[in-house]
Amino acid sequence: QVQLVESGGGLVQAGGSLRLSCAASGSIFSVNEMAWYRQAPGKQRELVATITSGGSTNYADSVKGRFTISRDNTKNTMYLQMNSVKPEDTAVYYCNAHLTTYALYSNREFWGQGTQVTVSS
């Protein structure tokens, strides 16, 4: 019943913009650290950006200055604003979150199903 659902992926031209969303739902006590990962075909999954519950952020060097991670704690939703996208940004983007659920005592890691981002040149 606890889910992370990504949305906002699609096809965009190089230099364009896209905004991804990740909504956490279910019997959640708190949403703690959240992160965006991505995985291109034939490559390992890589960390894109992280954001703590307090709003502290970190970015992979490859996206610094172009992507912005944010969150709305009232909606249990995280966003990734992608600007000046490049073909190498093409990947499946995954939402990751550490959640405290009512069913489990401790903080646990959850993954979304992923959303495809394709950047054309």
Steps between C-alpha positions, in 0.01 A plus 500: 500500500803727524601627160730742324362606164703698248345711228600765250735304278487517125675614186675835498747667267853579608507835677143466614348450842304235682366464853473165669285432803505225760207459734516282807169353611364246742529448873803721544599656826777712354695552179865537579785532250397480135707466185487473124695228323525423131601204291587513133488186283797277569624717785486485877246695695651828615408755761378829354403708802397470862294712734458461874182560693643838596568596140875448475596393148783330317549448127706285273765703321340418166179686585621786718371832377239335279277295731326606818359261756225618732221367716164594639474334839130581530436286192772237557619584152846552353585671174789511258508805277716413202625793295741514208464127453753307297476173307711337770220572747293235324418233757232352717473725803417337832368648818663379819383584848562403857163466666380428847180299465238414757556131432873504573683662786815611320588720205495296176596559138241492220520529122261623238435322172693750291408745227668520161672820394621516141698798376525534125765695313 
